[in-house]
């Protein structure tokens, strides 16, 4: 047997690992940016009724 198929398998595995790694980095970046946006919106106060009536609760 020749070593050419082994090199091809190694190259394919390296490309697969690189693709999975870059996808994981992109997912982590998107997750952290969404958390940051959510934290910015949590500081705002809820809207009150414009007429000054107390909010209705069940």
N, C-alpha and C positions, 0 to 999 in steps of 0.2 A: 504494500500500500504506500501511497505517497503522502507527504505531509500537507499537500495543498488543501484538501478538505478541512483539515484541522485549523489551518489559518483562516479559512473562510468562516468557520463556525465561531472562532474567536473574534473575528471582525464583526460578525453579526451580533454576537453577545455584547460587545463593547458599544455598538450603536444602540442596542436596546437599553442598556444601562444608562447611557447618556440621555436618551429620550425620556426615560422614566424619571431620571434625576431632574431634568429641566422642567418637566411637568410638575413635579413636587415643589420645586422652587416657585413656579408661577402660581400654584395653588396657595402656597403659604403667603405670598405677596398679596394676592387678592383677599385672602381671609383677614390679614392684618389691616388692610386698607378699609375693609368693611367695618371692622371693629372700631377703627379710629373714627369713621364717619358716624357710627352709632353713638359713640361717646360724646361727640360734639352736639348731637341732637338731644341727648338726655338732660342737658343743662337748661333747656327751655321750659318755661312754665306752661301748664295746660291752658287752653283758651277758656275764658269765662263767658257765660251768657251775656250778650250785649245789653239786655234790659236790666241787669242787676239782680235778677231772680236767683234764688239759691239753686244749685244743680239738683236735678231729680235723681234719686237713688232708689233702688228696689230693696 
